[in-house]
Every structure is written in structure tokens, then in C-alpha cells.
């Protein structure tokens, strides 16, 4: 299982990458896309939307199921990956190369898992 060390993770299977401008990029993990199967639809949040920590703000749908994607912490959505609307399956091809949205965090960032912690959480040790 691919779990890059340059990111943080949530127990709900989102990955978070810090950007140099203070924003964070968020996507779903390789574990999540594998469990979902072939993605057929992605619903992204609106740019400018304010979200709270733990709020469902995107949806990924596969041939098996639909799953919410949660904001790892409070903030404002500053960008979305519109390319996924036409080609959601690219997340299956490279979960860490195809992000869903970018967030400008506000306040406490809470606790996130590092790569080793996420590996333990999903039972990959």
C-alpha cells in the first residue's frame, strides 16, 4: 500500500499536504480508492465555502458505493480540481497525484496522523 511520508492523514482516509502559501491540498488515500473501487463520479465543494472540522464537503462515488470526504479542519475552500468532474477514474490510477480540493485552514488544525500512524490505523503494519 502506497502511503507517502510527505503528507498527513485522517482516520476517515483523507490525505493532507501542506502548501507553501499556507493552504493545504486534500485528497483521498490509496486505501480509500482501493476500498471504493472504480470511481464514476466526484462532487466537489464550491470555492469560497466555509467548512467546519469534520464536515462532509465532497462526495466520491464508485460502482459499489458513495462516500463522503470530510474537511480535516475548519477553513475556506480556495480551489477544487475540476478535472475530476470529467475523469474521476484518475483518482484510482493515482490517489496521491489527484487532489480534490484546497483549503485555507482557520484556527486549530487538530491532530492528524503521519504516514506510520495511518499505516497502523489501516492495519498495514
N, C-alpha and C positions, 0 to 999 in steps of 0.2 A: 504494500500500500504506500502510495506516494504522500508524504507529509513534509512539505518544505519547512526548514528551520527558520526561515526569514519572516514568518508570519505568526500571528496568534490565532487561537481557535476558541469556539464556544462549544458547550455541551450539546447545542442544537445544530451543530455541524456547519456553521459559517466559518470562513477564514477571513482574517482581517490583516491588511498590510498598511503600515504607516507610510504616508507620502511626505515629501519634503516641504509641502506647503501647509502642513498641519491637518490635512484631510486624511481620511482612511478609505481604502478600497475594500469592498466586501463582496465575497462570492460564496459558493457552496463548496464543500470539500469533495475530494475524490471519493471518500467513503459514502457521502450522501448521494452523489450522482450514480454511484455503483448500485446502491440500495434501491434507488428510484427506477433505474433502467432508462430506456431511451426517452429523452426529453422531447416533448412535442409542442410545448407552449411555455412561455415565460411572461408573467405580468410584472412590470416594473413600477416602482413608485414614481410619483410626479416630482420633478425638480422643484425645489422650494418647500416641499412638505417638511414639517417638523415632526419628528418621531420621538417616542419615549423609549427608554431601555426596555428591551424585551417585546416591543410592539411588532406584530406581524406587518411587514411593509412590502413584501413581494411574494409572488407565488411561482413555483416551478411545478409543471405538470408533466407526467410521463404517461406511457401507455398503461402503467399499473396504478398510479395514484397522483394526487395533487398534494403538495407540501408547502407550508408557509416558510418564508425566510424572515428571520427576526433581526431587528436592529440590535446590535450588541450593546449599545448605549445611546443616550439621548443625543439629538443633534438635528441638523438640517441636511436634507438630500441636496447635493450640489451637482450631481451628474448621474446619468444612467447609461448603460451600454445598450443603445438602441439596436445594434447589430443582432442582438439575441432575439429580437422580435421575429425577424425573418429566418434566423438559423439557430434555434435553441439547442439543437443537437451538438453544437460545438462545445458546449459545457461537458458533454460526455467524452468528447475527444481530448479535452484539456481543461479540467476543472479549475486549475490554478492559473491558467493563461486567459481565462474568460470570466471577467468580473461581472457583477450585476449592477452595483451602484456605488457611488462615493458619498461619504457623509462627513460633514464638518462637526466634530464632537463638541458637545456643550457640557460642562461640568464633569462629574466623576466618570471615569472610564470603567469603573468596576474591576472585576477580576476576570482575566482571560487565561486560557491555557497556552503554554508553549507547546512546541511540537511533541516533546516527550510526554507531557501531560495529556495531550489529545490522543496520542498513541495508546496510553494506558486506559483512557476513558472509553475507547472503542474496542479494547481488548486485543490490540495488535502487538503486545509485548511477548 
